[in-house]
């Protein structure tokens, strides 16, 4: 029996993709800007400046909370969180403390233990705050770049209910996917749009009920910026804490550690602050956030948020699409490719008859043609709406064109935006299914290859493919292979 139990909780910061920052009108995209150029007096914390909350950031946080099954209170507020650090010009951060925008919630993932198919990862809260700036370390010097200061940052906090590093990674990947479906953030860990702090502790399992469980210190690993690093850092810390079982403290304490990705080890940074260390108090310059929960004919007041309207903006979510694809009997590997690529998902959702053929075509052909023609997915959708692709595949299904011809037609559709039938007719690609026409071709091919014809007659079935290939070449790919095979059988046997 396993001696130890691992307990993990995550704090995930998501940079929202609003046009402007959280409390000012500065551009929210400054990745390519020179340091300290995308700032204003509010970003810099100048005396006398007043924050104005970004309405879209609040709506998007509520939208995310609804998608994650959270409770949305009728009223929430912003607070000042005080701490002193070089990249925090005001000396405090506008955040949320005891009245967040979203409470509770959960996200379902594929289970890694307990013989379950799925597991709900329970959330504690989602709140909204402004980001700090960024320190850039050069040799012995540290420089401050405040371009990121006041960027809207959504923080998603789980309960300590994750049981393994692998489960933590899967939760983060599923969360990233959902955020991308909601279109509130690119959620790229590489670009810093999604960052994670991971808390881990280990407890032993008493041999009998008379013994008390002993618990390790609680370790918070800061600023993990890839799924791989999250898993590796937690694996290292899990192993370290188990090995140091004899040195576990008698009373719980919290420590903060960093992760050296080159060496694959964690290192101690500082002891963890408590809420009291931050001296929270209500932000006096930003009014409370009021959300209308119930439907009402009364007009929404200025500054108020309509929960029903926000719900309408959620759209399709990954788990619902998985269920839909399963109902349509789309193969699992194809369904995974679609669900894991929101662009594919949004494209296919518009299809009235989502069948496995069209789903498979999208995963195998669309990306290749987008790359070949060097266009964006948005441009592709303008040239080839899902209805046009469905028309193309209906021609294949009806035997009007071959699969080979369909790929040629599809490439032309992407290049020109023309409909499939127009291209088929203009290029003369319609499949030959007429028995009399194909009979002439088949007899010629058999006559030209008497030895192979005899071997086929004697039972060498592999030669059927040889003859079909020759017939397709002779007809420039237009012969119906099923009809051609039938005529070969009639003339040979």
C-alpha positions in Angstrom: 0.0 0.0 0.0 1.3 3.5 -0.9 2.6 5.2 2.3 2.0 8.8 1.2 -0.8 10.9 -0.3 -0.1 13.8 -2.6 -2.3 16.9 -2.4 -2.0 19.7 -5.1 -3.8 23.0 -5.6 -3.2 25.4 -8.5 -3.4 29.2 -8.9 -3.6 30.0 -12.6 -3.2 33.5 -13.9 -4.8 34.2 -17.3 -4.0 37.4 -19.2 -7.3 38.6 -20.8 -7.1 39.6 -24.5 -9.1 42.9 -24.1 -8.2 45.8 -26.3 -7.2 48.0 -23.4 -5.7 47.5 -19.9 -7.6 46.8 -16.7 -7.9 50.3 -15.3 -6.7 52.6 -18.1 -6.9 53.0 -21.9 -3.4 51.9 -22.8 -3.1 49.2 -25.5 -3.3 45.7 -23.9 -0.9 44.3 -26.5 2.7 45.4 -25.8 4.8 42.3 -26.4 6.6 44.0 -29.3 6.8 47.4 -27.7 10.0 48.9 -26.4 10.2 48.8 -22.6 8.2 51.4 -20.7 6.6 52.8 -23.8 3.1 51.4 -23.5 2.3 53.2 -20.2 0.4 56.2 -18.8 0.2 58.0 -15.5 -2.3 55.4 -14.2 0.0 52.5 -15.1 2.9 54.3 -13.4 0.9 54.9 -10.3 1.2 58.7 -10.5 -0.5 60.7 -7.6 -3.9 62.0 -8.4 -4.8 59.4 -11.1 -8.0 57.4 -10.8 -8.6 53.9 -12.1 -11.6 53.1 -14.4 -12.5 49.4 -14.6 -12.5 47.6 -17.9 -16.1 46.4 -18.4 -15.2 43.8 -21.0 -12.6 42.2 -18.6 -15.3 41.9 -15.9 -17.8 40.4 -18.4 -15.2 37.9 -19.7 -14.3 36.8 -16.1 -18.0 36.2 -15.4 -18.3 34.3 -18.7 -15.4 32.1 -17.8 -17.0 31.5 -14.4 -20.2 30.4 -16.0 -18.4 28.0 -18.3 -16.7 26.6 -15.2 -19.9 26.1 -13.3 -19.2 28.9 -10.8 -21.7 30.8 -8.6 -21.9 34.4 -9.7 -22.7 36.7 -6.7 -25.0 39.7 -7.2 -22.3 42.0 -5.9 -18.5 41.8 -5.8 -15.8 44.4 -5.3 -12.2 45.3 -5.8 -9.6 45.5 -3.0 -6.1 46.9 -2.6 -3.4 44.3 -2.0 -0.3 45.9 -0.5 3.2 44.7 -1.1 6.4 46.4 -2.2 8.3 45.2 -5.2 10.2 47.0 -7.9 7.7 46.2 -10.7 4.6 47.4 -8.7 4.7 51.2 -9.0 1.8 52.0 -6.8 3.0 49.9 -3.9 -0.3 48.0 -4.1 -2.2 45.9 -6.6 -5.9 46.3 -7.3 -7.3 42.8 -6.9 -10.2 41.0 -5.2 -10.2 39.5 -1.7 -13.4 38.5 0.1 -16.0 39.2 -2.6 -14.7 37.7 -5.9 -16.6 37.7 -9.2 -17.0 33.9 -9.2 -17.2 31.4 -6.4 -16.8 27.6 -6.4 -17.1 25.8 -9.7 -15.5 22.7 -11.3 -13.9 21.4 -14.5 -14.1 17.7 -15.5 -11.0 15.9 -16.8 -10.1 12.4 -17.7 -9.4 10.6 -14.4 -5.9 9.3 -13.7 -6.8 7.2 -10.6 -9.6 5.4 -8.6 -10.7 3.6 -11.7 -13.0 6.5 -12.7 -13.5 7.6 -16.3 -13.7 11.3 -15.3 -12.9 13.5 -12.3 -14.2 16.9 -11.3 -11.4 19.3 -10.3 -13.2 21.6 -7.8 -12.5 25.4 -7.9 -12.4 27.7 -5.0 -12.9 31.0 -6.9 -12.1 33.1 -9.9 -11.2 36.8 -9.3 -10.0 39.6 -11.4 -7.0 41.9 -10.8 -4.3 44.0 -12.6 -1.0 42.5 -13.5 2.3 44.0 -12.2 5.2 44.9 -14.5 8.2 42.7 -15.3 11.8 42.5 -14.1 14.4 41.9 -16.8 17.6 40.5 -15.4 20.8 41.3 -17.2 23.9 40.0 -15.5 24.1 41.6 -12.0 21.5 44.2 -13.0 17.7 44.0 -12.9 15.7 46.4 -15.1 12.0 47.2 -14.7 9.6 47.1 -17.7 6.1 48.5 -16.8 4.4 47.8 -20.2 2.6 44.8 -18.6 1.5 46.9 -15.6 -2.3 47.1 -15.3 -3.0 44.3 -17.8 -6.2 42.5 -16.8 -5.4 39.2 -15.1 -8.0 36.6 -14.2 -6.9 34.3 -11.4 -8.4 30.8 -11.2 -7.8 29.0 -7.9 -8.5 25.3 -7.4 -9.2 23.5 -4.2 -6.4 21.2 -3.0 -8.0 18.2 -4.7 -5.5 17.3 -7.4 -3.7 14.0 -6.6 -0.8 13.8 -8.9 1.5 15.9 -11.1 0.1 14.2 -14.2 -3.5 15.2 -13.1 -2.3 18.8 -12.6 -1.0 18.9 -16.1 -4.2 17.4 -17.6 -6.3 20.0 -15.7 -4.2 22.9 -17.0 -4.4 21.6 -20.6 -8.2 21.2 -20.4 -8.5 24.6 -18.8 -6.4 26.2 -21.5 -8.6 24.6 -24.2 -11.8 25.9 -22.6 -10.4 29.5 -22.3 -9.5 29.4 -26.0 -13.0 28.3 -26.9 -14.4 31.2 -24.9 -12.1 33.5 -26.9 -11.1 35.5 -23.7 -7.4 34.8 -24.0 -4.9 33.1 -26.3 -3.8 31.4 -23.0 -0.3 30.7 -24.4 2.1 29.7 -21.6 5.1 30.4 -23.9 4.0 34.1 -24.2 3.1 34.4 -20.6 -0.7 34.7 -21.2 -1.2 31.8 -18.9 1.0 31.3 -15.8 0.7 28.9 -12.9 1.7 28.7 -9.2 1.5 25.2 -7.9 1.0 24.3 -4.2 1.9 20.8 -3.1 2.0 19.0 0.2 2.5 15.3 1.2 0.8 13.5 4.1 1.4 10.0 5.4 -1.2 7.3 5.7 -1.5 6.0 9.3 -1.4 2.2 9.7 -4.4 2.3 12.0 -7.2 4.6 13.1 -5.5 5.5 16.4 -2.6 7.2 14.7 -2.8 10.8 13.4 -1.8 11.7 9.9 1.4 13.7 9.6 1.7 16.4 6.9 4.7 18.0 5.2 5.2 21.7 4.8 3.1 23.3 2.0 5.3 24.3 -0.9 4.3 26.9 -3.5 6.2 26.6 -6.7 6.1 30.0 -8.4 5.8 31.1 -12.0 5.7 27.9 -14.0 5.4 28.7 -17.7 4.8 25.4 -19.5 2.7 22.2 -18.9 5.9 20.2 -18.9 7.5 22.3 -16.2 4.4 22.2 -14.0 4.5 18.4 -14.1 8.3 18.1 -13.7 8.5 20.7 -10.8 5.7 18.9 -9.0 7.3 15.5 -9.6 10.6 16.7 -8.2 8.9 18.3 -5.1 6.8 15.2 -4.5 9.9 13.1 -4.4 11.9 15.5 -2.3 9.1 15.9 0.4 8.7 12.1 0.6 12.4 11.6 1.0 12.5 14.2 3.8 9.6 12.5 5.7 11.7 12.4 9.0 12.3 16.1 8.8 8.7 17.2 8.3 7.8 20.1 10.7 5.5 19.4 13.7 3.3 22.3 12.7 2.3 23.3 9.1 4.3 26.0 7.5 4.3 27.5 4.0 7.4 28.1 1.9 7.9 29.4 -1.7 10.2 27.7 -4.1 11.3 28.4 -7.7 11.9 25.9 -10.4 15.2 25.7 -12.3 14.1 24.1 -15.6 17.6 23.5 -16.8 18.6 21.4 -13.8 15.1 20.1 -13.2 15.1 21.0 -9.5 13.3 23.4 -7.2 15.0 25.9 -4.8 13.8 27.8 -1.7 13.0 31.5 -2.2 11.1 32.7 0.9 8.4 32.0 3.4 4.9 32.4 2.1 2.9 35.6 3.1 -0.5 35.3 4.7 -3.5 37.5 3.7 -2.8 39.7 6.8 0.6 40.6 5.4 -1.0 42.2 2.3 -3.2 44.5 4.4 -6.2 44.2 2.2 -8.9 46.9 2.2 -11.7 47.8 -0.2 -10.5 49.8 -3.3 -12.1 53.2 -2.7 -11.8 54.5 -6.3 -13.6 51.6 -8.0 -17.4 51.1 -7.3 -18.8 47.7 -6.4 -19.7 45.3 -9.3 -23.4 44.6 -9.5 -24.7 41.6 -11.5 -28.4 41.1 -12.4 -29.0 37.4 -11.7 -32.7 37.1 -12.5 -34.4 37.9 -15.8 -36.2 41.3 -15.7 -38.0 43.6 -18.0 -36.4 46.6 -16.2 -33.6 48.1 -18.2 -30.1 47.4 -17.1 -28.6 50.3 -15.2 -25.3 51.9 -16.1 -22.5 49.9 -14.6 -24.7 46.8 -14.0 -24.1 43.4 -15.7 -26.7 41.2 -17.2 -26.0 37.5 -16.4 -28.4 36.2 -19.0 -26.8 38.2 -21.8 -23.3 37.0 -20.7 -24.5 33.4 -20.7 -25.6 33.8 -24.4 -22.1 34.7 -25.4 -20.5 31.4 -24.1 -21.0 29.3 -27.3 -19.8 25.8 -27.7 -17.5 24.2 -25.1 -15.0 21.3 -25.6 -16.8 18.7 -23.5 -20.1 19.3 -25.4 -18.3 19.0 -28.7 -16.8 15.7 -27.6 -20.2 14.4 -26.8 -21.6 15.6 -30.2 -18.8 14.0 -32.2 -19.3 10.7 -30.3 -23.0 10.7 -31.2 -22.0 11.1 -34.9 -19.6 8.2 -34.5 -16.6 10.2 -35.4 -13.5 8.1 -34.7 -11.8 9.0 -31.3 -8.5 10.1 -32.9 -10.3 12.4 -35.3 -12.5 13.8 -32.6 -9.5 14.5 -30.4 -7.8 16.5 -33.3 -11.0 18.5 -33.8 -11.7 19.3 -30.1 -8.0 20.2 -29.5 -8.1 22.7 -32.3 -10.7 25.4 -31.6 -10.5 26.7 -35.2 -11.6 23.2 -36.5 -14.3 23.1 -33.9 -15.8 26.6 -34.8 -15.6 25.7 -38.5 -17.4 22.3 -38.1 -20.0 23.5 -35.6 -21.7 25.4 -38.5 -22.3 22.2 -40.4 -25.9 21.1 -40.3 -24.9 17.4 -41.0 -21.7 16.8 -39.1 -20.6 13.4 -40.3 -17.4 11.5 -39.8 -16.4 12.0 -43.4 -16.4 15.8 -43.2 -14.8 15.7 -39.8 -12.0 13.5 -41.1 -11.5 15.7 -44.2 -11.1 18.8 -42.0 -8.4 17.2 -39.8 -6.5 15.7 -42.8 -6.8 18.3 -45.6 -7.7 21.7 -44.3 -4.5 22.6 -42.4 -2.4 21.3 -45.4 -4.2 23.6 -47.8 -4.1 26.6 -45.5 -0.3 26.1 -45.2 0.1 25.5 -48.9 -1.8 28.7 -49.8 -0.3 30.7 -46.9 -3.6 32.1 -45.7 -5.2 32.4 -42.2 -8.0 30.1 -41.0 -10.3 33.1 -41.2 -9.5 33.7 -44.8 -9.9 30.0 -45.5 -13.4 30.0 -44.0 -14.4 33.0 -46.2 -13.2 31.1 -49.4 -14.6 27.7 -48.4 -17.6 27.9 -46.0 -18.5 24.6 -44.4 -21.5 24.3 -46.7 -19.2 24.4 -49.7 -17.0 21.7 -48.3 -20.1 19.6 -47.6 -21.1 20.0 -51.3 -17.7 18.7 -52.4 -17.9 15.6 -50.2 -21.5 15.0 -51.4 -20.1 14.7 -54.9 -17.6 12.1 -53.7 -20.4 10.2 -51.8 -22.6 10.2 -54.9 -19.8 8.8 -57.1 -19.6 12.0 -59.2 -15.9 12.5 -58.6 -13.1 10.3 -57.1 -11.4 11.0 -53.8 -8.2 11.9 -55.8 -10.2 14.4 -58.0 -11.8 15.8 -54.8 -8.4 16.8 -53.4 -7.6 18.6 -56.7 -10.9 20.4 -56.6 -10.5 21.3 -52.9 -7.1 22.9 -53.6 -8.8 25.0 -56.4 -11.6 25.9 -54.0 -9.1 27.2 -51.5 -7.2 29.2 -54.1 -10.2 30.7 -55.9 -13.3 30.5 -53.6 -15.2 28.8 -56.4 -17.8 26.1 -55.7 -16.9 22.5 -56.2 -19.4 21.8 -59.0 -18.1 24.8 -61.0 -14.5 23.5 -60.8 -15.5 19.9 -61.6 -17.4 21.0 -64.7 -14.8 23.4 -66.0 -12.0 20.9 -65.6 -13.9 17.9 -66.8 -13.3 15.9 -63.6 -16.6 14.2 -63.3 -16.1 10.5 -62.6 -16.7 8.0 -65.4 -19.3 5.5 -64.2 -20.7 4.6 -67.6 -20.3 0.8 -68.2 -19.9 1.1 -71.9 -17.3 3.8 -71.8 -15.2 2.0 -69.1 -15.6 -1.4 -70.9 -13.6 -0.1 -73.8 -10.8 1.1 -71.5 -10.8 -2.1 -69.4 -10.5 -4.4 -72.5 -7.6 -2.3 -73.9 -5.7 -2.5 -70.5 -6.3 -6.3 -70.3 -5.2 -6.8 -73.9 -2.0 -4.8 -73.3 -1.1 -6.8 -70.2 -2.0 -10.5 -71.0 0.4 -12.1 -68.5 -0.9 -10.1 -65.6 -4.4 -10.8 -66.7 -3.8 -14.5 -66.7 -2.2 -14.3 -63.2 -5.3 -12.4 -61.9 -7.5 -15.1 -63.4 -5.4 -17.8 -61.7 -6.1 -16.1 -58.3 -3.4 -13.4 -57.7 -5.9 -10.9 -56.2 -3.1 -8.3 -55.7 -3.1 -7.6 -59.4 -6.6 -6.0 -59.2 -4.9 -2.9 -57.7 -2.4 -3.0 -60.6 -5.2 -2.9 -63.2 -7.2 -0.3 -61.3 -4.1 1.9 -61.3 -3.6 1.6 -65.0 -7.3 2.4 -65.7 -7.1 5.5 -63.4 -4.0 6.6 -65.3 -5.7 6.0 -68.7 -8.7 8.0 -67.6 -6.7 10.7 -65.8 -8.2 9.7 -62.5 -11.8 9.9 -63.6 -12.8 6.2 -63.7 -15.1 5.0 -61.0 -12.9 2.3 -59.3 -15.8 0.2 -58.1 -17.4 0.1 -61.6 -14.0 -0.6 -63.2 -13.4 -3.5 -60.8 -16.8 -5.0 -61.6 -16.0 -4.8 -65.4 -12.6 -6.4 -64.9 -14.2 -9.3 -63.0 -16.7 -9.7 -65.8 -14.0 -9.9 -68.5 -11.6 -12.1 -66.5 -13.8 -14.7 -64.8 
